[in-house]
């Protein structure tokens, strides 16, 4: 027996419209250039609320903005093709941390690395790679400090209190696949695993405060 709730038809219609709108936005964003369809969808604009700093505080005003870009950016669903083109990364890298405790001892803290995981684990943990790339590529002090505080909380124990956290990026260049064999030659497949020669680069040094710890 099917129950008919008041307004259920209207809700279904509204949901269908939203689904169509969402997929139109995704299609517009990912469709390759040049494209008449992409240009049309990306060109759609509407008066949308925008927060602006006013002399008496922060105010909200209506401004004409792109519907697709505004929706995808504000819902964190935008994507790009930086991994593939036009300039793919020429090096392997990862981000880790070195924690110095008040007693002078040290401990390394790392995130899951795809080269050290099996297929199932890598599928679950792969977002850590994107997070590490963002930390390295975007020099936003607040983001890196927040990461340092997170690391300090993860390793803190009653008998070992973190005093300092260094956020470090490790890079290993990827040579051309057709380079000739010679001194220092490394098999390409090893570069994708654990035998690459990584060079550290410190991104942040953070002094841990008492309020950072649980």
Beta strands, then each sheet from edge to edge (+ up, - down):
strand 1: 45-54
strand 2: 57-66
strand 3: 91-101
strand 4: 106-110
strand 5: 162-173
strand 6: 199-207
sheet 1: 1+ 2-
sheet 2: 4+ 3- 5+ 6-
end
